[in-house]
Amino acid sequence: MTRIFFALIALALLTACQSAPPGAPPKPPPIPEMSPMLPNSAWVGGYWHWDGAQWVWIRGHVEPKL
């Protein structure tokens, strides 16, 4: 049980890490998107991704609910 707890903590910490180098410009604010309300689906919001030279916006999309 303790091992699973520490594994989850480690996963949470790694997920929060930035992947941009220290000299990169700050991440821009999120771009507002329309989030459609569809039955049996969920909206996954867009996010900024560092491509090695600049921040690139990855658009949101609809995913089926499991």
Secondary structure as a PSIPRED ss2 file (coil, helix, strand):
# PSIPRED VFORMAT (PSIPRED V4.0)

   1 M C   1.000  0.000  0.000
   2 T H   0.000  1.000  0.000
   3 R H   0.000  1.000  0.000
   4 I H   0.000  1.000  0.000
   5 F H   0.000  1.000  0.000
   6 F H   0.000  1.000  0.000
   7 A H   0.000  1.000  0.000
   8 L H   0.000  1.000  0.000
   9 I H   0.000  1.000  0.000
  10 A H   0.000  1.000  0.000
  11 L H   0.000  1.000  0.000
  12 A H   0.000  1.000  0.000
  13 L H   0.000  1.000  0.000
  14 L H   0.000  1.000  0.000
  15 T H   0.000  1.000  0.000
  16 A C   1.000  0.000  0.000
  17 C C   1.000  0.000  0.000
  18 Q C   1.000  0.000  0.000
  19 S C   1.000  0.000  0.000
  20 A C   1.000  0.000  0.000
  21 P C   1.000  0.000  0.000
  22 P C   1.000  0.000  0.000
  23 G C   1.000  0.000  0.000
  24 A C   1.000  0.000  0.000
  25 P C   1.000  0.000  0.000
  26 P C   1.000  0.000  0.000
  27 K C   1.000  0.000  0.000
  28 P C   1.000  0.000  0.000
  29 P C   1.000  0.000  0.000
  30 P C   1.000  0.000  0.000
  31 I C   1.000  0.000  0.000
  32 P C   1.000  0.000  0.000
  33 E C   1.000  0.000  0.000
  34 M C   1.000  0.000  0.000
  35 S C   1.000  0.000  0.000
  36 P C   1.000  0.000  0.000
  37 M C   1.000  0.000  0.000
  38 L C   1.000  0.000  0.000
  39 P C   1.000  0.000  0.000
  40 N C   1.000  0.000  0.000
  41 S E   0.000  0.000  1.000
  42 A E   0.000  0.000  1.000
  43 W E   0.000  0.000  1.000
  44 V E   0.000  0.000  1.000
  45 G C   1.000  0.000  0.000
  46 G C   1.000  0.000  0.000
  47 Y E   0.000  0.000  1.000
  48 W E   0.000  0.000  1.000
  49 H E   0.000  0.000  1.000
  50 W E   0.000  0.000  1.000
  51 D C   1.000  0.000  0.000
  52 G C   1.000  0.000  0.000
  53 A C   1.000  0.000  0.000
  54 Q C   1.000  0.000  0.000
  55 W E   0.000  0.000  1.000
  56 V E   0.000  0.000  1.000
  57 W E   0.000  0.000  1.000
  58 I E   0.000  0.000  1.000
  59 R C   1.000  0.000  0.000
  60 G C   1.000  0.000  0.000
  61 H E   0.000  0.000  1.000
  62 V E   0.000  0.000  1.000
  63 E E   0.000  0.000  1.000
  64 P E   0.000  0.000  1.000
  65 K C   1.000  0.000  0.000
  66 L C   1.000  0.000  0.000
